């Protein structure tokens, strides 16, 4: 029996077109990568009753439930209402009819490391910020990948995203509490960027080299270093894998605040809408930036944005990466 499928509508509803005839896979968003354990029971029920009994944890920290018959989509959409309620509506995301499932699947799940709820290195609550971003951008059909990491260790691989958000600490130094043990200086030299040095028995910080990791705060035995309660971030842009010119994301803004990052991301959707190649099924934003040039992207991204006094903006970006011109640099032995 042939099925009359509107594949575009199915994919927009967060279901995947799979290689298994007559079967699909439901994709479940988990903004920030954190959810209450109670939702796992419902996912288990759906996987066992409608799917093949498996839950796949995606690279973007969501769930995929394979082996679901296409004709069960409407029924499953009603069953996942509590998940949409708890992981979207309760955090202010605007979804008109939660019983109809997800209204868009283009913008990928906003992923995040565990953040300062658990990790001593993290400079902020990554889950809370991820949910703020989710509220601002979802639902949306444009293919955008966003990830948040608590510190420059970059456990979430922010350097491989369209937007990678790295937490930065603006360390505050109280010289009177410093005993000159050099613990922070030695650690920075061995493990970070060598931004600290000893001058006349006290620590001097080279702001050009400081990446805001905050490790000096962790190493100081006398609390001479403390974290500034004001939160700052580095915003990386246009990293990607894929078939054409994979590359690491590059710094766009440094020492920027949350509100500014959200405005930049929202502005970027306007930029995509203006310049996307509509002859393609989808186009990743990095390729649009390659086509229009960084300066055009920059103009759109910063439209109406008031930057703080500490913010640094990249004047130019050389994204680099590599292309698959194998004959140019590889020989057959």
C-alpha positions in Angstrom: 0.0 0.0 0.0 1.5 3.3 -1.1 1.4 6.2 1.4 0.6 9.7 0.3 3.2 11.7 2.2 3.9 15.3 2.4 7.6 14.9 3.3 8.2 18.7 3.7 5.4 18.9 6.3 6.6 15.7 8.1 10.1 17.0 8.4 8.9 20.4 9.6 6.9 18.5 12.3 10.3 17.2 13.6 10.0 13.7 12.1 12.8 12.2 9.9 12.4 10.6 6.6 14.3 7.3 7.2 15.6 4.5 5.0 13.0 2.1 6.5 9.9 2.0 4.3 6.8 3.2 6.0 8.6 4.2 9.2 9.8 7.6 10.6 11.7 8.8 13.6 10.6 11.5 16.1 13.1 14.1 17.1 12.7 15.6 20.6 14.2 18.9 21.6 16.0 19.3 24.9 17.1 22.9 25.1 20.3 23.2 27.0 20.6 19.5 27.3 18.9 19.2 30.6 15.5 17.7 31.4 13.7 16.2 34.4 14.0 12.5 34.6 10.2 12.1 34.6 10.1 12.8 30.8 12.2 9.7 30.1 9.3 7.5 31.2 7.0 9.0 28.5 9.8 8.7 25.9 10.2 5.0 26.9 6.5 4.4 26.5 6.4 6.0 23.0 9.5 4.1 21.9 8.2 0.7 23.1 4.6 1.2 22.0 5.1 2.9 18.6 8.8 2.6 17.7 11.4 -0.1 17.8 12.1 0.2 21.5 15.2 2.4 21.2 16.1 5.9 22.1 18.9 7.5 20.2 20.7 10.4 21.9 21.6 12.8 19.1 24.8 14.8 18.8 22.8 17.9 19.7 21.6 16.4 23.0 18.1 15.7 21.8 16.4 12.3 21.5 15.4 10.4 18.3 12.8 7.6 18.5 13.1 5.5 15.3 10.8 2.8 13.9 7.5 4.8 14.1 4.8 4.2 11.5 3.9 7.3 9.6 0.2 6.8 10.3 0.9 7.2 14.0 2.3 10.7 13.8 -0.9 12.5 14.9 -1.4 10.1 17.8 2.2 10.5 19.0 2.0 14.3 18.7 -0.8 14.3 21.2 1.2 12.1 23.5 4.3 14.3 23.5 2.3 17.4 24.6 3.7 17.1 28.2 7.2 17.2 26.9 6.6 20.2 24.7 4.8 21.8 27.7 7.7 21.1 30.1 10.6 21.8 27.8 9.2 24.6 25.7 6.0 26.3 26.9 7.1 26.5 30.6 10.1 28.5 29.5 8.2 31.0 27.4 8.5 29.4 24.0 5.5 30.4 21.8 3.9 27.2 20.3 0.3 27.7 19.2 -0.9 24.2 19.4 1.3 21.8 21.5 -1.0 18.9 20.6 0.2 19.1 17.0 3.8 18.3 17.9 6.7 20.5 17.0 5.9 23.4 14.6 9.4 23.6 13.1 12.6 21.6 13.0 15.0 23.8 11.0 16.8 25.5 13.9 18.5 22.6 15.7 18.3 21.9 19.4 20.3 24.5 21.4 22.9 22.4 23.1 25.0 23.2 26.2 27.6 21.7 28.5 26.5 21.1 32.1 27.6 24.6 33.2 28.3 26.0 36.6 25.4 24.0 38.2 28.0 21.3 38.5 31.3 22.2 36.9 33.9 24.3 38.8 35.4 25.6 35.6 32.1 26.9 34.1 31.6 30.6 34.3 27.8 30.7 34.0 24.5 28.6 34.0 24.5 27.3 30.4 21.1 25.7 30.7 19.4 28.9 31.7 21.0 30.9 28.9 20.2 28.1 26.3 16.5 28.4 27.3 16.6 32.1 26.9 17.9 31.6 23.4 15.3 28.9 22.7 12.6 31.4 23.7 13.9 34.0 21.3 14.4 31.7 18.2 12.0 28.8 18.3 10.1 27.8 16.3 12.0 28.7 13.1 12.6 26.8 9.9 16.1 28.1 9.1 18.9 25.7 9.7 21.0 27.2 12.5 23.1 25.4 15.1 23.9 27.0 18.5 25.9 25.6 21.4 26.9 27.0 24.8 30.0 26.1 26.8 30.8 27.3 30.3 34.5 28.1 29.7 37.3 28.0 27.1 37.7 24.2 27.6 34.8 24.0 25.2 33.5 20.6 26.1 30.4 21.2 23.9 32.5 21.8 20.8 31.3 25.4 20.3 34.0 25.8 17.7 32.0 23.5 15.4 28.7 25.5 15.5 27.1 28.4 13.5 27.0 30.2 16.9 29.3 29.0 19.7 29.0 30.8 23.0 31.9 30.6 25.5 31.6 31.8 29.1 34.3 34.3 30.1 35.4 35.4 33.5 36.6 38.9 34.1 39.0 38.1 37.1 39.2 40.7 39.8 42.6 41.0 41.6 42.9 42.2 45.2 46.7 42.8 45.6 46.5 43.1 49.4 45.3 39.4 49.7 48.1 38.1 47.4 50.9 36.3 49.1 53.0 36.0 45.9 52.9 32.2 45.8 52.7 32.2 42.0 50.2 29.4 41.9 48.0 31.3 39.4 51.0 32.4 37.3 52.4 28.9 37.0 49.1 27.4 36.1 48.4 30.1 33.5 51.8 29.5 31.9 51.5 25.7 31.8 47.8 25.2 31.0 46.4 28.4 29.5 48.0 31.4 27.6 50.6 32.8 29.9 48.6 35.9 30.6 49.9 36.3 34.2 53.4 37.3 35.4 55.0 38.4 38.6 56.0 42.1 38.9 57.5 43.3 42.1 56.0 40.5 44.1 52.5 41.0 42.7 50.6 39.5 39.8 50.1 41.4 36.6 47.5 40.3 34.0 48.1 40.9 30.3 44.6 41.6 29.0 45.6 40.9 25.4 46.4 37.3 26.3 43.7 36.7 28.9 40.9 34.5 27.5 38.7 34.8 30.6 38.9 31.2 31.6 38.8 32.0 35.4 41.4 29.4 36.4 43.4 32.0 38.3 40.4 32.2 40.6 40.4 28.5 41.2 44.1 28.3 41.9 44.4 31.2 44.4 44.7 29.9 48.0 43.9 33.3 49.5 41.0 34.5 47.3 43.1 37.3 45.9 41.4 36.5 42.6 37.6 36.5 42.4 35.1 36.3 39.6 33.4 39.5 38.5 29.6 38.9 39.1 28.9 40.5 35.7 28.7 37.8 33.1 30.7 38.1 29.8 30.9 35.8 26.8 32.8 35.2 23.6 30.7 34.6 20.5 32.1 32.4 17.8 30.6 32.2 14.4 30.3 29.9 11.3 32.0 26.7 12.4 30.9 23.6 10.6 31.5 20.1 9.5 29.9 18.8 6.3 31.0 18.0 2.8 32.2 21.4 1.7 35.0 23.3 3.5 34.7 22.1 7.1 36.2 24.6 9.5 36.4 25.9 13.1 34.2 28.8 14.2 36.1 32.1 14.7 35.7 34.8 17.3 33.1 37.5 16.3 32.5 39.3 19.6 34.4 39.1 22.9 33.5 40.4 26.4 29.9 40.6 25.3 26.7 40.2 27.4 23.7 37.8 27.1 21.2 40.4 25.7 23.6 41.4 23.0 24.2 37.8 21.9 20.4 37.1 21.7 20.0 40.3 19.6 22.8 39.2 17.2 21.3 35.8 16.8 17.8 37.2 16.2 19.2 39.7 13.7 20.9 36.8 11.9 17.6 35.2 11.0 16.7 38.4 9.1 20.0 38.2 7.3 19.3 34.5 6.4 15.8 35.4 5.1 17.3 38.1 2.9 20.2 36.2 1.4 19.4 32.4 1.5 19.5 30.5 -1.7 15.8 29.4 -2.0 16.6 27.0 -4.9 18.2 24.6 -2.3 16.2 22.4 0.1 18.2 24.1 2.9 21.4 26.2 3.1 23.6 26.4 6.2 24.3 30.0 7.3 28.0 29.7 6.9 27.7 29.2 3.2 25.5 32.3 3.0 28.2 34.3 4.8 30.8 32.9 2.4 28.7 34.2 -0.5 27.8 37.7 0.8 31.0 38.3 2.7 31.7 38.8 6.4 31.1 42.6 6.3 27.5 42.2 5.0 26.8 39.6 7.8 28.4 41.9 10.3 26.2 44.8 9.3 23.0 42.8 9.7 24.1 41.0 12.9 24.9 44.3 14.7 21.9 46.3 13.4 20.4 48.2 16.3 22.8 46.6 18.7 24.5 48.8 21.4 27.8 47.3 22.3 29.2 47.6 25.8 32.5 49.4 26.6 34.5 46.1 27.0 33.2 44.5 23.8 35.7 43.7 21.0 34.5 43.1 17.5 36.4 41.3 14.8 37.2 43.7 12.0 37.9 40.9 9.5 37.7 37.1 9.7 39.7 34.5 7.8 37.6 31.4 8.3 40.1 29.0 6.7 39.2 25.3 6.9 39.9 23.0 4.0 38.3 22.1 0.7 38.2 18.8 -1.1 40.6 19.5 -3.9 42.6 16.4 -3.2 44.6 16.5 -6.4 46.1 19.8 -5.1 47.8 18.4 -2.1 47.6 14.6 -2.1 49.6 12.2 -4.2 48.8 8.5 -4.9 51.7 6.3 -3.7 
